[in-house]
Amino acid sequence: MSYPTIPAYQTQANGAEKLSREHPVLDFLIDHQEAFDTGKMKTEPYTVFHVDDFVFTKSDGTVLPPGEASWKGLLEGYAPFNKHYHEGRYACIYERNGIWEMVGFANVYANLLVPGEKTKKDQSGRQWDVLVPGAFLFTCVKDPTGPKGFKVKSMTLFGDGVPVVGEMMKRGMVKAEDLVK
């Protein structure tokens, strides 16, 4: 028995390699990631890279209200960090009904607001406080006002924040009793 399929573009990065920018949606999403990591995206309106009704889903499954609330919810998750870097490792992109979806895996490296020992090394040899392997699901739409003609419609984050919380506890950024409130 055959199953209906749709064409998909896949790429992976080995060692210090970067993901290919060959696919136009992935090219846009790599720019998105770089703008988010360097802080440029955080100083301009979220609508430069995202549609007005952008929806963010947290790794616990909570779907935030569209627009500004989703954008603020995404930023909240990165608030304990003074610097972060998404090291893309794999991406699969496909188009369904005029909407592009990208499932990707990345190592997310970060430095916490309170200094401490940097024990995690990225593929470029830079040292970081924490490492969280993560998966992401992006939905993108064509939009002539967006960078490279695309904008992000939704984003779902999958990651285990326990190592980050553990390191935050070691550095006195959070107390165990704060976790049960």
C-alpha positions in Angstrom: 0.0 0.0 0.0 1.4 3.4 -0.9 1.0 6.5 1.2 0.5 10.1 0.0 3.7 12.1 0.3 5.0 15.6 -0.4 8.5 16.6 -1.5 10.8 17.7 1.3 14.2 19.3 1.4 16.6 18.0 4.0 20.0 19.2 5.1 22.3 18.5 8.0 25.4 19.9 9.5 28.3 17.7 10.5 31.0 18.9 12.9 31.7 22.6 12.4 29.7 22.7 9.2 26.7 25.1 8.9 23.3 24.2 7.5 23.0 24.8 3.7 21.3 28.0 2.7 20.3 26.5 -0.7 16.5 26.4 0.1 15.0 29.9 0.2 12.9 29.3 3.3 15.9 27.9 5.2 18.0 30.8 4.0 15.4 33.1 5.5 15.2 31.1 8.7 19.0 31.2 9.1 18.8 35.0 8.9 16.0 34.9 11.4 18.1 32.8 13.8 21.2 35.1 13.4 19.0 38.2 14.0 17.6 36.6 17.1 20.9 35.5 18.5 22.7 38.8 17.8 19.9 40.8 19.4 19.1 42.8 16.3 15.6 41.2 16.1 15.0 42.1 19.8 15.4 45.8 19.2 13.0 46.2 16.2 9.3 45.3 15.9 8.7 41.6 15.9 6.7 42.1 12.7 9.9 42.6 10.7 10.3 38.8 10.8 6.9 37.6 12.0 3.3 38.1 10.9 1.1 40.3 13.0 -0.7 37.3 14.4 2.4 35.2 15.1 1.8 32.3 17.5 4.4 30.8 19.8 4.0 27.4 21.5 6.2 26.8 24.5 7.9 23.4 25.1 5.3 22.5 27.7 2.6 22.7 25.0 1.2 26.1 26.1 0.0 28.0 23.0 0.2 31.7 23.7 -2.2 34.3 22.3 -1.3 35.6 18.8 0.8 38.7 18.2 2.6 40.6 20.9 1.8 38.1 23.7 3.5 35.3 21.7 6.5 37.4 20.9 6.9 38.4 24.6 6.5 34.7 25.6 9.3 33.7 23.3 11.6 36.4 24.7 10.7 35.3 28.3 12.2 31.9 27.6 15.6 33.6 26.8 15.4 36.2 29.6 17.9 34.3 31.9 20.6 34.6 29.2 22.9 37.5 28.3 24.0 35.8 25.1 22.8 32.7 23.2 23.6 30.9 20.0 21.5 28.4 18.0 23.8 25.9 16.2 21.6 24.3 13.5 22.2 20.6 13.0 19.3 19.4 10.8 16.4 20.8 8.9 13.5 19.4 6.9 11.4 21.8 4.9 8.2 21.1 3.0 5.3 23.1 1.5 1.7 22.3 2.3 -1.2 24.3 0.9 1.1 27.3 0.2 2.6 27.3 3.7 6.1 26.2 4.4 7.0 24.2 7.5 10.4 23.5 8.8 11.3 20.9 11.4 14.8 21.6 12.7 17.2 20.5 15.4 19.7 22.8 17.0 22.1 22.9 19.9 21.2 26.0 21.9 24.2 27.4 23.7 23.8 30.3 26.3 25.5 32.3 28.9 23.5 33.1 32.0 23.1 36.6 33.5 25.1 35.5 36.6 28.7 34.6 35.6 30.1 31.1 36.3 32.1 28.3 34.8 31.7 27.8 31.1 31.7 24.0 30.6 30.0 23.6 27.2 31.8 24.1 23.9 30.1 24.7 20.5 31.4 23.4 17.2 33.4 26.7 16.7 35.3 26.1 20.0 33.5 28.9 22.0 32.8 28.2 25.6 29.2 28.6 27.1 27.5 28.2 30.4 24.7 25.8 29.2 23.7 23.7 26.3 20.1 22.6 25.5 19.5 20.3 22.5 16.3 21.6 21.0 13.9 21.0 18.2 11.8 23.6 16.4 8.8 23.7 14.2 8.4 26.9 12.1 5.5 27.7 9.9 6.4 30.4 7.3 4.3 32.2 4.7 5.3 34.2 1.7 5.2 37.9 2.5 6.7 40.6 0.3 7.3 42.8 3.3 9.4 40.2 5.1 13.1 39.6 4.7 13.7 37.5 1.6 9.9 37.5 1.0 8.9 35.4 4.0 7.7 35.8 7.5 7.2 33.4 10.4 3.6 32.6 11.2 4.1 30.2 14.1 6.9 28.6 16.1 6.9 25.6 18.4 9.8 25.0 20.7 10.8 21.6 22.0 13.6 21.5 24.6 14.4 20.4 28.1 15.1 23.4 30.3 16.1 21.3 33.4 19.9 21.7 32.8 19.4 25.5 32.5 17.3 25.6 35.8 20.0 23.4 37.5 22.7 25.8 36.5 20.6 28.8 37.5 20.1 27.2 41.0 23.9 26.7 41.3 24.4 30.4 40.6 21.7 31.6 43.0 19.5 32.9 40.2 16.5 30.8 41.3 15.7 28.9 44.5 14.1 25.4 44.7 11.0 26.9 46.4 10.6 29.2 43.5 10.0 26.2 41.2 6.9 25.0 43.0 5.0 28.3 43.0 
